[in-house]
Amino acid sequence: MRVYLPCTLPELARAVESGELGPAPLTGYAVTPALTEWYASGDAEELEYVALTEAARASLRMLVADGGATAPRRVVVVAEVPDAALSAGTDLEDRGRVRLGEVVPLAKVAAVHVDDLQAIADVEAAIAALPAADQGDDDARFTVDGAEAHELMWYATQEIPDLLGS
């Protein structure tokens, strides 16, 4: 199954160094039965985009938890993992969320999605605004939406070293 794993640039660098994403368990996003039921009118490509978007939101939360110490760019790692390694919730709130019970070898990574450099200012503003947005502040939610309006750039696995150098 294709899984979208939220990440940060420093975590991606550690994964490249160690050869795997981990430690397990990992939280990711995928086209689960609950997501398919929730988004009944979407085709496979639209459902994968929803999973990617959910992972990008989780990446933003990772940046907030890191206190802004990392490079302020959302990162989503796309990997192909065996279905047996996954567990998915059935609640609507967990619609695309999955748990991976094992580390993900870099050999299973299909691509990486990362914010363009032009998104950094909006991502920094979203990092600062996210706690207030979570408390229901509409202005803060608008700021977070501004970061989410940026499309993540696609990178092939062989481009990861160059990406980490930028």
LOKEZA-242482 format. One line per 5 residues: number of its first residue (from 1); for each residue x, y, z of N, C-alpha, C, O. Coordinates in nm, 2 decimals. Layout:
LOKEZA-242482
NUM	X:Y:Z:X:Y:Z:X:Y:Z:X:Y:Z; ...
end
This chain:
LOKEZA-242482
1	0.08:-0.12:0.00:0.00:0.00:0.00:0.09:0.12:0.00:0.20:0.13:0.06; 0.05:0.23:-0.07:0.12:0.35:-0.07:0.08:0.43:0.05:-0.04:0.45:0.09; 0.18:0.47:0.13:0.16:0.55:0.25:0.24:0.68:0.24:0.35:0.69:0.19; 0.18:0.78:0.30:0.23:0.92:0.30:0.27:0.95:0.44:0.19:0.95:0.53; 0.40:0.96:0.46:0.46:0.98:0.60:0.50:1.12:0.62:0.59:1.17:0.55
6	0.44:1.19:0.72:0.49:1.32:0.76:0.63:1.32:0.81:0.67:1.22:0.88; 0.71:1.42:0.77:0.85:1.42:0.81:0.89:1.57:0.81:0.82:1.66:0.79; 1.02:1.59:0.85:1.08:1.72:0.84:1.22:1.70:0.77:1.26:1.59:0.75; 1.28:1.81:0.73:1.41:1.79:0.66:1.51:1.73:0.75:1.59:1.64:0.70; 1.53:1.77:0.87:1.63:1.70:0.96:1.60:1.55:0.98:1.69:1.47:0.98
11	1.47:1.52:0.99:1.44:1.38:1.00:1.47:1.30:0.88:1.51:1.19:0.88; 1.44:1.36:0.76:1.48:1.30:0.63:1.63:1.28:0.63:1.67:1.17:0.58; 1.71:1.38:0.67:1.85:1.36:0.67:1.90:1.24:0.76:1.98:1.17:0.72; 1.83:1.23:0.87:1.86:1.12:0.96:1.83:0.98:0.90:1.90:0.89:0.91; 1.71:0.98:0.83:1.67:0.86:0.76:1.77:0.82:0.65:1.80:0.71:0.63
16	1.82:0.92:0.58:1.92:0.89:0.47:2.05:0.84:0.53:2.10:0.74:0.48; 2.09:0.89:0.65:2.21:0.85:0.71:2.19:0.70:0.77:2.28:0.62:0.76; 2.07:0.67:0.82:2.05:0.54:0.88:2.00:0.44:0.78:2.01:0.32:0.80; 1.94:0.48:0.67:1.89:0.39:0.57:1.75:0.35:0.59:1.69:0.27:0.52; 1.68:0.42:0.69:1.54:0.38:0.72:1.47:0.50:0.79:1.53:0.58:0.86
21	1.34:0.50:0.77:1.25:0.59:0.85:1.21:0.52:0.97:1.15:0.40:0.96; 1.22:0.58:1.09:1.18:0.51:1.21:1.22:0.60:1.33:1.26:0.71:1.31; 1.20:0.55:1.44:1.16:0.42:1.49:1.01:0.39:1.48:0.93:0.48:1.47; 0.98:0.27:1.48:0.84:0.23:1.47:0.78:0.24:1.61:0.86:0.23:1.71; 0.66:0.26:1.63:0.56:0.27:1.52:0.56:0.41:1.46:0.60:0.51:1.53
26	0.52:0.42:1.34:0.51:0.54:1.26:0.37:0.57:1.23:0.29:0.48:1.21; 0.33:0.70:1.22:0.20:0.74:1.18:0.21:0.79:1.04:0.30:0.87:1.00; 0.12:0.74:0.95:0.12:0.78:0.81:-0.03:0.80:0.77:-0.12:0.79:0.85; -0.04:0.83:0.64:-0.18:0.85:0.58:-0.18:0.77:0.45:-0.08:0.76:0.38; -0.30:0.71:0.43:-0.31:0.63:0.31:-0.46:0.63:0.27:-0.55:0.68:0.34
31	-0.49:0.57:0.16:-0.63:0.55:0.11:-0.68:0.43:0.18:-0.67:0.32:0.13; -0.75:0.46:0.29:-0.81:0.35:0.37:-0.95:0.34:0.34:-1.01:0.42:0.27; -1.02:0.23:0.38:-1.16:0.21:0.36:-1.24:0.33:0.42:-1.34:0.37:0.36; -1.20:0.38:0.54:-1.27:0.49:0.60:-1.26:0.62:0.51:-1.35:0.70:0.50; -1.14:0.64:0.46:-1.12:0.76:0.37:-1.20:0.74:0.24:-1.27:0.84:0.20
36	-1.21:0.63:0.19:-1.28:0.60:0.07:-1.43:0.62:0.09:-1.50:0.68:0.01; -1.48:0.58:0.21:-1.62:0.60:0.24:-1.65:0.74:0.26:-1.76:0.79:0.22; -1.56:0.82:0.33:-1.58:0.96:0.36:-1.58:1.04:0.23:-1.66:1.14:0.22; -1.50:1.01:0.13:-1.48:1.08:0.01:-1.53:1.00:-0.11:-1.46:0.98:-0.20; -1.65:0.96:-0.09:-1.71:0.86:-0.19:-1.71:0.90:-0.33:-1.70:0.81:-0.42
41	-1.71:1.03:-0.36:-1.71:1.07:-0.50:-1.58:1.08:-0.57:-1.57:1.11:-0.69; -1.47:1.06:-0.49:-1.34:1.08:-0.55:-1.28:0.96:-0.62:-1.32:0.84:-0.58; -1.19:0.98:-0.72:-1.12:0.87:-0.78:-1.00:0.84:-0.70:-0.97:0.91:-0.60; -0.92:0.74:-0.74:-0.80:0.70:-0.67:-0.70:0.82:-0.66:-0.64:0.84:-0.55; -0.68:0.90:-0.76:-0.59:1.01:-0.76:-0.63:1.11:-0.66:-0.55:1.17:-0.58
46	-0.76:1.14:-0.65:-0.81:1.24:-0.56:-0.79:1.19:-0.41:-0.76:1.27:-0.32; -0.82:1.06:-0.39:-0.80:1.01:-0.26:-0.66:1.01:-0.21:-0.63:1.04:-0.10; -0.56:0.98:-0.30:-0.42:0.99:-0.27:-0.38:1.14:-0.24:-0.30:1.16:-0.15; -0.44:1.23:-0.31:-0.41:1.37:-0.28:-0.46:1.41:-0.14:-0.40:1.48:-0.07; -0.58:1.36:-0.10:-0.63:1.38:0.04:-0.53:1.32:0.14:-0.50:1.39:0.24
51	-0.48:1.20:0.12:-0.39:1.14:0.21:-0.26:1.22:0.22:-0.20:1.24:0.33; -0.21:1.27:0.10:-0.09:1.36:0.10:-0.11:1.49:0.18:-0.03:1.53:0.25; -0.23:1.55:0.16:-0.26:1.67:0.23:-0.27:1.65:0.38:-0.22:1.73:0.46; -0.33:1.54:0.42:-0.33:1.51:0.57:-0.19:1.49:0.62:-0.16:1.53:0.73; -0.10:1.42:0.55:0.04:1.41:0.59:0.11:1.54:0.60:0.19:1.56:0.68
56	0.08:1.63:0.50:0.14:1.76:0.50:0.10:1.84:0.63:0.18:1.91:0.69; -0.03:1.83:0.67:-0.08:1.89:0.79:0.00:1.83:0.91:0.03:1.91:1.00; 0.02:1.70:0.91:0.09:1.64:1.02:0.23:1.69:1.02:0.29:1.70:1.13; 0.29:1.71:0.91:0.43:1.76:0.90:0.44:1.90:0.96:0.53:1.93:1.03; 0.34:1.98:0.93:0.33:2.12:0.99:0.33:2.11:1.15:0.39:2.18:1.22
61	0.25:2.01:1.20:0.24:1.99:1.34:0.38:1.95:1.40:0.41:1.98:1.51; 0.45:1.87:1.32:0.58:1.83:1.36:0.68:1.95:1.37:0.76:1.96:1.47; 0.66:2.04:1.28:0.74:2.16:1.28:0.71:2.25:1.41:0.79:2.31:1.47; 0.58:2.25:1.44:0.53:2.33:1.56:0.59:2.26:1.68:0.64:2.33:1.77; 0.58:2.13:1.69:0.64:2.06:1.81:0.79:2.08:1.83:0.84:2.07:1.94
66	0.85:2.10:1.71:1.00:2.11:1.72:1.04:2.26:1.76:1.15:2.29:1.77; 0.94:2.34:1.78:0.96:2.48:1.82:1.03:2.57:1.72:1.10:2.66:1.76; 1.02:2.53:1.59:1.08:2.61:1.49:1.23:2.59:1.47:1.29:2.67:1.40; 1.28:2.49:1.54:1.43:2.47:1.53:1.47:2.40:1.40:1.59:2.41:1.36; 1.37:2.35:1.32:1.41:2.28:1.20:1.38:2.38:1.08:1.33:2.48:1.10
71	1.43:2.33:0.97:1.40:2.41:0.84:1.25:2.41:0.82:1.18:2.31:0.82; 1.19:2.53:0.81:1.05:2.55:0.81:0.98:2.51:0.67:0.93:2.59:0.60; 1.00:2.38:0.64:0.94:2.33:0.51:0.87:2.20:0.55:0.93:2.11:0.61; 0.74:2.19:0.50:0.67:2.06:0.52:0.73:1.95:0.43:0.77:1.98:0.32; 0.74:1.83:0.48:0.80:1.72:0.41:0.70:1.60:0.42:0.66:1.57:0.53
76	0.68:1.53:0.31:0.60:1.41:0.31:0.68:1.31:0.23:0.71:1.33:0.12; 0.71:1.19:0.29:0.78:1.08:0.23:0.67:0.98:0.18:0.59:0.94:0.26; 0.68:0.94:0.06:0.59:0.85:0.00:0.66:0.71:0.00:0.77:0.70:-0.06; 0.60:0.61:0.06:0.66:0.48:0.06:0.56:0.37:0.02:0.44:0.38:0.05; 0.61:0.26:-0.03:0.53:0.14:-0.06:0.56:0.04:0.05:0.67:0.00:0.07
81	0.45:0.01:0.13:0.47:-0.08:0.24:0.37:-0.20:0.23:0.26:-0.18:0.18; 0.41:-0.31:0.29:0.31:-0.42:0.28:0.19:-0.40:0.37:0.20:-0.34:0.48; 0.08:-0.44:0.32:-0.05:-0.42:0.40:-0.04:-0.47:0.54:-0.10:-0.42:0.63; 0.03:-0.58:0.55:0.04:-0.65:0.68:0.11:-0.56:0.79:0.10:-0.58:0.91; 0.19:-0.46:0.74:0.26:-0.38:0.83:0.18:-0.26:0.88:0.22:-0.18:0.97
86	0.06:-0.25:0.83:-0.03:-0.13:0.86:-0.15:-0.17:0.95:-0.20:-0.29:0.94; -0.19:-0.08:1.03:-0.32:-0.09:1.10:-0.39:0.05:1.08:-0.33:0.15:1.09; -0.52:0.04:1.05:-0.60:0.16:1.03:-0.72:0.17:1.12:-0.78:0.06:1.15; -0.75:0.29:1.16:-0.87:0.31:1.25:-0.99:0.30:1.16:-0.98:0.32:1.04; -1.10:0.29:1.22:-1.23:0.29:1.15:-1.31:0.41:1.18:-1.41:0.44:1.11
91	-1.27:0.49:1.27:-1.34:0.62:1.31:-1.32:0.72:1.20:-1.22:0.72:1.13; -1.42:0.80:1.18:-1.42:0.90:1.07:-1.30:1.00:1.10:-1.24:1.05:1.00; -1.27:1.03:1.22:-1.16:1.12:1.26:-1.03:1.06:1.21:-0.94:1.14:1.18; -1.02:0.94:1.20:-0.89:0.87:1.16:-0.90:0.83:1.01:-0.82:0.75:0.97; -0.99:0.89:0.94:-1.02:0.84:0.80:-0.90:0.80:0.72:-0.91:0.70:0.65
96	-0.79:0.87:0.72:-0.68:0.82:0.64:-0.56:0.78:0.72:-0.45:0.75:0.66; -0.56:0.79:0.85:-0.45:0.77:0.94:-0.42:0.62:0.95:-0.51:0.54:0.97; -0.30:0.58:0.94:-0.25:0.44:0.96:-0.13:0.44:1.05:-0.06:0.54:1.07; -0.11:0.33:1.11:0.01:0.31:1.20:0.09:0.20:1.13:0.04:0.09:1.09; 0.22:0.22:1.12:0.31:0.12:1.07:0.38:0.06:1.19:0.44:0.13:1.27
101	0.38:-0.07:1.19:0.44:-0.14:1.30:0.59:-0.17:1.29:0.65:-0.23:1.37; 0.65:-0.12:1.18:0.79:-0.15:1.16:0.85:-0.03:1.08:0.78:0.06:1.03; 0.98:-0.02:1.09:1.05:0.09:1.02:1.04:0.08:0.87:1.00:-0.03:0.82; 1.06:0.18:0.80:1.04:0.18:0.65:1.18:0.20:0.59:1.25:0.30:0.60; 1.23:0.09:0.53:1.37:0.10:0.46:1.36:0.21:0.35:1.26:0.22:0.28
106	1.46:0.28:0.33:1.46:0.38:0.22:1.44:0.32:0.08:1.40:0.39:-0.01; 1.47:0.19:0.07:1.45:0.12:-0.06:1.30:0.12:-0.09:1.26:0.10:-0.21; 1.21:0.14:0.01:1.07:0.14:-0.01:1.01:0.27:-0.04:0.89:0.29:-0.07; 1.10:0.38:-0.03:1.05:0.51:-0.06:1.04:0.53:-0.21:1.13:0.50:-0.29; 0.92:0.59:-0.25:0.90:0.61:-0.39:0.92:0.75:-0.43:0.96:0.78:-0.55
111	0.90:0.85:-0.34:0.92:0.99:-0.37:0.92:1.07:-0.24:0.88:1.02:-0.14; 0.95:1.20:-0.25:0.94:1.29:-0.14:0.87:1.42:-0.19:0.90:1.46:-0.30; 0.78:1.47:-0.11:0.72:1.60:-0.14:0.76:1.70:-0.04:0.76:1.67:0.08; 0.80:1.82:-0.09:0.86:1.92:0.00:0.81:2.06:-0.04:0.79:2.08:-0.16; 0.79:2.14:0.06:0.76:2.28:0.02:0.87:2.35:-0.06:0.99:2.32:-0.03
116	0.83:2.43:-0.15:0.92:2.51:-0.23:0.98:2.62:-0.14:0.91:2.65:-0.04; 1.09:2.67:-0.17:1.15:2.77:-0.09:1.06:2.90:-0.08:1.06:2.97:0.02; 0.98:2.92:-0.18:0.89:3.03:-0.17:0.78:3.02:-0.07:0.71:3.12:-0.04; 0.76:2.90:-0.02:0.65:2.88:0.08:0.70:2.90:0.22:0.62:2.91:0.32; 0.83:2.92:0.24:0.89:2.93:0.38:0.82:3.03:0.47:0.79:3.01:0.58
121	0.80:3.15:0.41:0.74:3.26:0.50:0.60:3.22:0.54:0.56:3.25:0.66; 0.52:3.16:0.45:0.39:3.12:0.49:0.39:3.00:0.59:0.30:3.00:0.68; 0.48:2.91:0.57:0.50:2.80:0.67:0.54:2.85:0.80:0.49:2.81:0.91; 0.63:2.95:0.81:0.67:3.00:0.94:0.55:3.07:1.01:0.54:3.06:1.13; 0.48:3.15:0.93:0.36:3.21:0.99:0.26:3.11:1.04:0.20:3.12:1.14
126	0.24:3.00:0.96:0.15:2.89:1.00:0.20:2.82:1.13:0.12:2.78:1.22; 0.33:2.80:1.14:0.39:2.74:1.27:0.35:2.83:1.39:0.31:2.78:1.49; 0.36:2.96:1.37:0.33:3.05:1.48:0.18:3.05:1.51:0.14:3.07:1.62; 0.10:3.04:1.41:-0.05:3.05:1.42:-0.12:2.93:1.46:-0.23:2.93:1.51; -0.06:2.81:1.44:-0.13:2.68:1.46:-0.19:2.67:1.59:-0.31:2.62:1.60
131	-0.12:2.70:1.70:-0.19:2.68:1.83:-0.32:2.76:1.85:-0.42:2.71:1.90; -0.31:2.89:1.80:-0.44:2.97:1.81:-0.54:2.92:1.72:-0.66:2.92:1.75; -0.50:2.87:1.60:-0.60:2.81:1.50:-0.67:2.69:1.57:-0.79:2.67:1.55; -0.59:2.61:1.64:-0.65:2.49:1.71:-0.75:2.53:1.82:-0.84:2.46:1.86; -0.74:2.66:1.87:-0.83:2.71:1.97:-0.95:2.78:1.91:-1.03:2.83:1.98
136	-0.96:2.78:1.77:-1.07:2.83:1.71:-1.06:2.97:1.65:-1.15:3.03:1.61; -0.94:3.03:1.66:-0.91:3.16:1.61:-0.92:3.16:1.46:-0.84:3.10:1.39; -1.02:3.23:1.40:-1.04:3.23:1.26:-0.92:3.30:1.18:-0.89:3.25:1.07; -0.87:3.41:1.24:-0.75:3.47:1.17:-0.63:3.38:1.16:-0.56:3.37:1.06; -0.61:3.31:1.27:-0.50:3.21:1.28:-0.53:3.10:1.18:-0.43:3.05:1.11
141	-0.65:3.05:1.17:-0.69:2.95:1.07:-0.66:2.99:0.93:-0.61:2.91:0.85; -0.69:3.12:0.90:-0.66:3.18:0.77:-0.51:3.17:0.74:-0.47:3.14:0.63; -0.43:3.20:0.84:-0.28:3.20:0.82:-0.24:3.05:0.80:-0.15:3.03:0.71; -0.29:2.96:0.87:-0.25:2.82:0.85:-0.30:2.78:0.71:-0.22:2.71:0.63; -0.41:2.82:0.67:-0.46:2.78:0.53:-0.37:2.84:0.42:-0.36:2.79:0.32
146	-0.31:2.96:0.45:-0.22:3.02:0.36:-0.10:2.93:0.33:-0.05:2.92:0.22; -0.05:2.86:0.43:0.06:2.76:0.41:0.01:2.64:0.33:0.08:2.59:0.25; -0.11:2.60:0.37:-0.16:2.48:0.30:-0.20:2.50:0.16:-0.22:2.41:0.08; -0.21:2.63:0.12:-0.24:2.66:-0.02:-0.12:2.64:-0.11:-0.13:2.63:-0.23; 0.00:2.62:-0.05:0.12:2.59:-0.13:0.12:2.44:-0.17:0.11:2.36:-0.08
151	0.14:2.41:-0.29:0.15:2.27:-0.33:0.29:2.23:-0.30:0.39:2.30:-0.32; 0.30:2.10:-0.25:0.43:2.05:-0.23:0.50:2.01:-0.36:0.43:1.95:-0.45; 0.63:2.03:-0.37:0.70:1.99:-0.49:0.74:1.84:-0.48:0.76:1.79:-0.37; 0.74:1.78:-0.59:0.77:1.63:-0.60:0.92:1.61:-0.63:0.98:1.68:-0.72; 0.99:1.52:-0.55:1.13:1.49:-0.58:1.14:1.34:-0.59:1.08:1.26:-0.51
156	1.21:1.29:-0.69:1.25:1.15:-0.70:1.35:1.11:-0.59:1.42:1.20:-0.54; 1.36:0.99:-0.56:1.45:0.94:-0.45:1.59:0.98:-0.48:1.67:1.01:-0.39; 1.63:0.98:-0.60:1.77:1.01:-0.64:1.80:1.16:-0.62:1.92:1.20:-0.61; 1.70:1.24:-0.60:1.71:1.39:-0.58:1.72:1.42:-0.43:1.75:1.54:-0.40; 1.70:1.33:-0.34:1.70:1.35:-0.20:1.83:1.42:-0.15:1.83:1.51:-0.08
161	1.95:1.36:-0.19:2.07:1.43:-0.14:2.08:1.58:-0.19:2.13:1.66:-0.11; 2.04:1.61:-0.31:2.04:1.75:-0.35:1.94:1.83:-0.27:1.97:1.94:-0.24; 1.83:1.77:-0.24:1.73:1.84:-0.17:1.78:1.88:-0.03:1.76:1.99:0.02; 1.85:1.78:0.03:1.90:1.80:0.17:2.01:1.91:0.17:2.04:1.96:0.27; 2.08:1.93:0.06:2.18:2.02:0.05:2.13:2.16:0.03:2.21:2.26:0.04
166	2.00:2.18:0.00:1.95:2.32:-0.03:1.90:2.38:0.10:1.85:2.50:0.10
end
